[in-house]
Amino acid sequence: MSSENLHIPRENLSPQARLLHYAIVSLQEELDAVDWYRQRADDTEDEALREVLLHNMREEIEHAAMLMEWLRRNNADFARTFETYLFTSAPLTQVETAAEHGGASQAAPRRDDLGFTIGPLRRK
C-alpha cells in the first residue's frame, strides 16, 4: 500500500503530517483511477462497457474532489493556493504572476457562473 511508504519513520511524524500524507496518497490513487478508467473507456469497442467505465471515472473524480476539499480545510498552504488558482478564468500563468505581485484578484476574476450565491458575507 502506498500510504505505508513514508520517507521518515512514522514515529517522527506529527499527526498532521501523517494525515496529510494519507490524503495526498489517496488523492494520487484516485487520480490514477480516473486516468485508468478514461483510457479503458477510450479503448473499448463496447458502448455499454464504455458507459460503465465513464461512470466509474466520474465516481473517482468525485472522490478526488472530496480529498481536495479535505486538504483545503485542513492545510493553510493548500487553502491559499486553491483560493488563488481554482475557479478562475484568466490564463493560469497570469494568475500566478498576479499572485506573486499581490494582485491575484484583478488578473484572475472568479467565475460567476457556478450557480446560487448569497453574496459577500462581510460588511463593507
Buried (B, 14 or more C-beta within 10 A) or exposed (E): EEBEEEEEEEEEBEEEEEBBBBBBBBBBBBBEBBEBBBEBBEEBEEEEEBEBBBEBBEBBBEBBEBBBEBBBEEBEEBEEBBBBBEEBEBEEEEBBBBBEEEEBBEBBEEEEEEEEEEEEEEEE
